[in-house]
Amino acid sequence: MGNMLKEIYKNRALYLFISPFFILFLTFSVFPIFFSMYLSVQKWDGLGEMTFVGFKNFSYMFSDPNFWQALVNNVAIWLLANGPMLMVALVLAFVINLSIVKFKSFFRIAFFLPNITAMVAVVIIFQSMFGNEYGLINYFLVQLGLDKVAWLNSSTGVRVVIAAMISWRYLGYNAIIFLSGLQRIPKDLYEAAELDGATTAQTFFKITLPMLRPIILFTVMMSTIGGFQIFTEPQVLAGNQSPYPGSETIVLYMFREGFVYQNYGYAAAVSWVLFFIIGLISILNWKVFNKSED
């Protein structure tokens, strides 16, 4: 310990230059984690004194039907958005990676544009597209001789709208990740498969998917984390009072409890339960997609 302190003092100028990073990291990353852990067993409105309540916040949460409804909504939106979106992104990346497809750089830029588009503007556009009376989707349904769908009046419809926004935004992002993984696969494997008379489908399932397993694991893990942190889409779509059924997600539920109803201790407890939910599902994804010994 003495030698370490001497080395630090000897190189104090260097440590002084890098200290801003560690100060910011401790202030805005480490401290909030431990403070939220402490806050989760307290009752606090943000202004008055804290009152220790033990695990009452957690017991109330597990008995609150609104929490379970938010969890059901979150899981439904996550499944509707991420499952089809990842499969379509993988197929798109595979098609773009084919030698007959030109202008690959153009497709990379075009696919990434939705990811950098302002989410508030996207939500407003999708809200108008899926409007109950004058939405663009219902217009096409009527032109096809079908009945209008009250998208924003049912839980299923609202979940589909939110899932569509998430898929639209992250489809190209995941396609680019898959494309980068595809370009790292040795072309000798594809040439050998072509010489053996393998079809495109056989090449996809026998070579592409096994070689892309680490990339698939990464995208599934990131989609899981992002899928359970959905906030902007339902918040802008439904507002603080949540007029649309099925729009309440866990993060939106936590936001309202903390910043609308000033139940900061309870909101901190919800955040820790969300942390463990994401952790458990991430471990499950790891077990499913990672078959190696690493």
N, C-alpha and C positions, 0 to 999 in steps of 0.2 A: 504493500500500500504506500509506504514511504517513497519507494522508487517511482511509483506511478505519479504521485503528487509532484515529485521533483521534475519529472518529464513534462507534466502539464505546465508547471511554472516556467520551465525552460522554454517551452513553445507557446507561451501565453499569448503572443501576438497572433499566431495562427488560430488558436482557439477563439480569440476575440473576433476574428473575421467570420468564422463559421457559426458563432453563437446566435445570430439572429434566426437562423433556420431552426435551431433547437428550441429557442424561446418560443417561436411561433408554433412549433410542433407540440410542445408541452402545453401551451395555453389553449390552442384551438383543437387539439386532437386527443391528447392524453387526459387532460383535466376534465373535459366534458364526459368522457367515458366513466370515470370514477364518480363524478358528481351525479350523473344520471343513475348510477347504481345506488348511491346514497339516497337520492331523491325518490327512488321507486318505493321505499319503505316509509315515506313521509307524506303528510297531507299539507299542501302548500298552494296558496293562490297567487304566488309571485310577489306579494307585497308584505304580508304579515309574517308572523313567526311560524316556523315549521313545527308540525306535530307528528311525533313518531306513532305510526299505526301498524308497524310490523308488516305482515303479509296480507293485510286486509284489502289493499289495492288489487292484489292478484286474485284473492278469493271473490271479490266483487266482479272482477273482469270475467272470470270463468262462469259466473252466474248471470252475466249480462247478455241477453239475447241479441242485442245490437252488435256486440263484439263477434259472436258466432256468425251472424249474418254478414258482417264485413269480411270475415274469413272465408265464408262460402263464396261471396262475390269475388274476392281476390283470387281464389283458386280457379273459379270458373273463367274469369278473364284471362288468367295466366295460361290455362289450357287452350282456350279459344285462340289466343294470340300467338303463343310461342310454338306450339306443336306444328301447325300448318306453315307458319312463317319460316321456321328453320328448314323444313323439308323443301319448300319452294326455293329458299335461298340456296340450298345445296344443289338443286337441279339447275338453277340459273347459273351458278358458278361453273358447274360441269359443262353446260352448253357453251358458255363464253370461253372456256378454256380449250375448246376444240380447235384444231388447227384451221378449220375452214372459216372460223369467225374472225373477222377483221375489226379494226378500231377498238381494241381492248381497252386502251386508255380512256376513250370516250365513255365506254360503259362504266368504268370505274368511277369517273367523275359524276356521271348521271345518277348512278345508284347511291352515291354518298350524299347528294344534295338534300334529300328528305331529312337526313340525320342532323343537318345544321339549320334547318328551317325552324323559325320560332314556333314553339309548341302551342302558344296561345292562338296564333293565327290559324294553325292547323285545326285546332279544336273548333274554332268558330266556323271554319269551312265545312268540316264534317257535320257539325250540328245543323247547318243549313242543308247539307246534302241529305241527311236522314230525317229531315223535318216531317212531322206527322201529316201535314196537309199539303205543303208546297215544296217538299224536298225533291231533289233531283232523282233520287232512287225511286221514290213513289211515282214520279212522272214517267219513268221508263216502265215501271210495273203496269201502270194504266195503259200505256201505249201497247204493251204486250197482251192486254186484255185481262190482266190480273187485278186483284183488289189491292187497295193501299194497305200498308202495314204501319201501325202506330208504334214506331220504333221506340219512342221516348216514353211510352206509357206502360211498358212491361219490363220486368227485370231482365228477361232474356234479350229483348231488343236493345236495351241500354248496354248490356254486356257485349253484345255484338258490335255496337258502335265504338265502344272504347277499345275492344280488341282490334277492330279494323284500323283505328288510329295508330295503335302500337305497332301492328304489322306493317303498315305503310311506312312508318318512320324507320324501323330497324331491319326491314327486309334487305335493303341494299347494303347496309352496314355489315350484316352477317354474310351476305353474298361475297363481299370483298374479302372478308376473313377466310371464307372457304376457298376463294380463288387464290389467295396467297398460299394456302396449304396445298392446293392442287398443283401449283407451279413448282413446288418443291419435290413432288413425286418424280422419280427418275423416268424419263421418257422411254428408256429401254424396256421397261415393263409393258408399256402400251404397244411398242413396236413388236415385242415378242408375242403378245396376245393377238395382235393383228395378223401376224404370220401364222399363228395356230388356228386362225379362223374364228376368233371370239367375236361375238356381236357387241354392239355398244352397251346393251343392257348387261351382258356378262362382264364386260370390262368395268362397268360402274360398280356392280355388286361384289366382284371378286378382287378388284385391285383398288379402286378409288375409296370405297367405304373403309376397308381395313387400314389403309394407309392414312386416312383422315381421322382415325379414332381420337388422337389427342386434340385435334382442332374441334371435333364434334363435342368432346367433353368440355372444352373451354367455352364454346358458344352456349351449350346447355347450362353450364354453371352461371355464366354471366346473365343469361336470360332468366334463370331462376332468381338471382339476386335482384335484377331489375324488375321482374314480374311481381315481386312482393314489395316493391317500393314504388308502386304506381301512385302518383299523386296529382301531377299537373292535369292530366286528361280528365279524370272525374271531377277535380276541383273546379276547373273552368267550365266544364260541361254542366255540372249540377249546381255550382255555387255553394256558399257556406251552409245553406239550409237544406241541401240535398233533396230537391223536389223530385228527382227521378229515381224510381225504384231500381235497385241493383247497382247503383253508382258508388255506394259506400265501400271503400277499400280500407285495409287496416291502417295504412299511413294517413289516409284522410280522416279516419275515425280518431287516430291519435292526435292529429292536428287540431281537430275540433275540441277534443277534450282539453288540450293544453292551451290553445290560443283563442278559443272562442268561449269556453266555459271556465277557463283558468284553473283547471285541475291538473297542475303540473306534476304532482307526485304520481297521479294515476296515469298520466300520459307517459311518464318515464317507465312505469311498470309495463305498459303496452309495448314500448320500444324494446324492452328486454325479452318479452315473449316473442316478438317478431324476430329478434336476433336468433333465438333458439330454433324457431320454425325454419328460418332460412338455412341455419347450420345443419339441421337434420335432413332437410331435403337435398342440400348440397352433398352431404355424405352419401345419401341414397343414390344420387346421380353418379357420384364417383364410383360406387360399387357396381353400378349397372354398366357404365361405359368403359371403365378402366379394368381390363381383364389381365393386364400384365402383372409381374411381380413387384414393380416399382411402387 
